[in-house]
Amino acid sequence: IRATFEFDLSENATLKIIGDWSDFKSNNRTAKPLDDLSFAFLLNPAPQDGIDVTRNNLDTFFDWKTGGVTVDLQWDVSDTVTLSSISAFRTYESDFFFNTDGTEEEITRSTFIYETDQFSQELRLASTGLDGWSWLVGGFFLDEDKSGALGLGRATHPSFGQVSFIIPNDDTAESIAVFGQVTYDVSDAITLSVGGRYP
């Protein structure tokens, strides 16, 4: 689902709010062995009937949700200068359960959960219509929090024992940048531009 709302705050200012949300669910997440069946052959699994055939003894799935809101404010400071502010928030989470041996035997499985929240802010000041000249300066900020965990499990069997473990992960990220650009219309057919961004 996605929706956009636009508002005229004044003769010189407009506000746009954009929101979206996605919800995805699926099942039957299993590997497709291409050669031998590794440890699974000890349990005499059914032979593979082709690359398009999947075998799965688990109630596997891959579910994810994502959505966000963007607020876009445009303000004409003068006839030739516009101030833009774009604020955005996004979230994403997923849950993944996977049969990693590709057979109907209880051999290996994996699970993965992941979640991230992200906020960004961009400010731009731009000018046009100055005898062929135009320019733009701005700044950008991003803050993101991420967390997740990978779990791997192997079934108990006298021939190869049991090994199960989980790998957690938490990360944060921040990014700050400034940028600018100057453009000159040499003629109706030629335009020269120079710009930069740091970092």
URKA-V246250 format. One line per field, one symbol per residue. ss: DSSP state (H for helix, E for strand, L for the rest). A space follows every 10 residues. Layout:
BEGIN
ss = ???
END
This chain:
BEGIN
ss = LEEEEEEELL LLEEEEEEEE EEEEEEELLE LLLLLLLHHH HHHLLLLLLL LLLLLLLLLL EEEEEEEEEE EEEEEELLLL EEEEEEEEEE EEEEEEEEEL LLLLLLLEEE EEEEEEEEEE EEEEEEEEEE LLEEEEEEEE EEEEEEEEEE EEEELLLLLL LLLEEEEEEE EEEEEEEEEE EEEEELLLLL EEEEEEEEL
END
